[in-house]
Amino acid sequence: MSRKATITLGLLLLLMLAIVTANAAPRILNAFNNLGVGNNGNSLSFDLPPIPPAIGWLKHSDSILITYAPSDLSWANVDKKESYCTLPTGTISAGDYVTNCEGPIVLVWTPSNSVLFNGNFKTTENPQDPNDYQENPEKPVETPTIKITKPLEKSFYFRNNAIKSSQITRILGYIDIEATIENPTDTKIIGVRFYIDDELKHTDDTEPYSWRWNEKVVGERTIKVAAYTDTDEKITSKEITVSILNLKIK
């Protein structure tokens, strides 16, 4: 083997080792494309794998901002796989946004099947389908709501006073059941009705709405409060289950 052939073979081995172990940059490989081998002066060319373009990203809470992109790149060459996000269209430009991002997001450059972006975003229990995304979703309709402010859940009451926390709501003795109403629509409310196990016990037509439950009772009961309009329509209600012992001993 001639000295020139030996040198050429050695360079080829070094080149192969660089590709396998270090994924040498394409510009280094291109430097060897014009390397002459043999006595006939033929050049040896290499088919380099395509690489993804160098695109700059800036991640926000639910979107990705493009901060830099080479010219003549198209969003048509970006695949979002199974990701929940909305891709722009047309030419990739600085200032473009990938919007509506939820959960794991993977963007792939399709010419080389290489990952452009891989990140995680805040997830929801039921991620929204990007195809159903609305720029200005309708606001939910507001309605009156009622709360039971006494007794509170997971509290222990002794003769109407909260003593400590409990695994369930426990009551020893009598209790003042209290309720408040949030009424953002100014619906006309004539009063609140108090029920024990669906049996009507009391109606209060003035705020603050309350009723003292003081009767002989032992066991588990359901307290319900409900607000009614002047047409006797129930517009909102709330329930709480309690364990009570009231022997009504003076």
N, C-alpha and C positions, 0 to 999 in steps of 0.2 A: 504494500500500500504506500502511495506517495505521501510525502509530507503534507502537501496541500490537502489531500483527501483526508488525512488523519486530523488535521486542524478543523476541517469542515465537519467531520463526524463529531468531534468533541464539542463544537459549537452547537450542533443540533441536539446533542444529549443535554447540554446545559440549558438550552431553550426549553426542551421538554420538561426538565426538572423544575424550571421556573414556573411553567404553566401549571403543573400539578400541585406544587407546594406553596406558591406565593400568589397565584392568580395575577401574574404580572400585568401591569397597565398596558392598554392597547397601544399606546405610543411607543413602548419598548419593543413590542412584537413587530410593529410596522417598520422599525429600524432594520429588522432582519429580512424583510420581504424582498429586498434587492440583493441579498447575499448570493454571490455567484458560486456555483458548485461545478465540479468536473472540468474537463478541458474544453467543453463546447460553449462555455459562457452562459448556459441557461440559468435563469433565476428561479429561486424557490419561493413560491407564494403561500401564504397561510390564510385559511378561511376563519377569520376571527368571529367569535360569537357576538351577536348584537347585545349592546348594553343599554340599560334604561337611561333616559336623559337626566341630567343633573337639574332637578327642580327643587326650589326652595319652598318649605312648608312652615306655617305657623299655626299651631293647634289652639283653638278656642274651646269654650265649654261644650258647644254642640256644632262646631263647624271647623273647616280647615281653610286658611287663607294662603293663596299662592303668592309668595314674596319674590320669586324669580323663576323665569322659564325661558329656555332658548327659543329662538324664532322657529316658525313653521311646524309647531307641534299641535296636534289636534286632540280634543277630548274624546274623539271617536276611537282613539287607540288606548283609552283607559277603561279597564273593566273593574267594576266594584264587587264582583263575585256575589256573595250572599249578604253583603253588607247593607245596613240600613243607612242610606245617605242619598242625597240628590246631587248629581254631577251637572256642571255647566255644559254648554254646547259650544261648538265652534273652535276657535284657536285658543290654546292655553296661553294665558297672559297673566302677568303680575297684577294682583288685585282681584282675581277670580276667587270665588268661594265655593267650597263643597259644603252644602248645608244639610240640615236635618239629620245630623249624625247621632246614632244611638248604638251603644254596645261596641263590640269589636268591629273595626273598620279595616279592610284590606283593599288597597288599590293596586292594580297590576297593569304594567305596561305590556300590552298584548304582542307587539312585534317580537319581543324577546322573552315573554312570559316571566318578567322580572317584577319583584315587588317594589312599587314606588313609595307606598306609605303603609304602615302597620301600627295601629294604635287603638286604645280603648276609650270609650266615652261613657258618660252617665247613662245607666240603663233604666228602663221602666219595666213594670211587670208585663205589660203587653206593648212591645215596641210598635210604633206607628209605621204602617206601610208607606214608604216614600211616595208611592203613586197616589195616596190619599192625602198628601200633605197640603195644607191650606195656608196661604200667606197671612190671611186675616180670619182666623177661626171665629165663629160666633160665640159670644159670651153666654154662659149658662143662664137660664132664667132664674131670677132670684125669687124666693118664696119665704114666708115666715117660718121660723124654726123655734122649737120649745126645748128647754133644758130643765132637767131635775137638778137643782143645786143643793138639795138636802132631802134625803140622805145621799151621800156620795158613794160611789162604788169602792169596794174593798176598804171599808171603814167600820169601826166598832163604835156604836152609840149606846150610852147609858143615860136613861132618862133625859133624852133630847140633846145630850152633849157628846161630841166626838171625842173619844178617849184615845184611840190608837188605830193604826192600820190593821187590816185583817185580810185573810185570803179571800173571803167573801164579805158581803155587807151584812153585818149582824146588828140587831137592835134589841136592847133589853129595856123594857118599859115603853113609855109613849114616845112619839116622834112627831115633830112638825115637818110635814112634807112641803117643800118650797119649790117654786118653778119660776123661770124667767122666759120671756119671749123676745126674740130678735125679729123685728118687723120692717125690713128695708123697703117694702112696697106700701107701707102705711095701710095695710088691709084693716078693715073695721072688725075688731075682735070684741065680742060681747063678754067673754069670760073663759075661764079654765075649769075643766071638770076633772075631778080626782076619782080614780077607780082603784079598787082592790080586787084582784082576780076578775076583772071585767065587770065588777058590780059597782055602779055609781054610788059614791059616798058623799060627795060634796061638790058644789059649784061656787067659784069665787069670781066676781065680776070686777074687782078692783085690784090694782097693783099695790104692793107686791102680792103675787098669788101664793096662797098657802092654805093648809088645812092640818089641824092637829089630829093625828090618828091615835086614839086612845080607847081601845076596846080589848076585851079579853081575847087573846089570839096566841097560838103556839104553832110554829112550823114555818114552812117556806111559803111566801106570798109574792105576788107580782103587783107592784105599784105602777099605775099608768096615769099620766096627765095628758090632757088633750085640749087644744084651743079651738074655739068655734066662732063662726061669723054670725052676723045678725040674721042670716038666712038659715041658721042652725046647721051649717056645713062645717064638718071637721076639716081643718086645714093642716094641722100638724099635731103629732103626738110623740110621746117618749115613754119607754118602759124601763124598769129596773127590778130585778129579783132580789129579795132580801130574806134572811132568816131571822124571825122575830120571836121573842118570848115576852108577853105582857099579860100578867095575871091580874092586872088592875087592882093591886092591893094598895089600900090607902096608907 
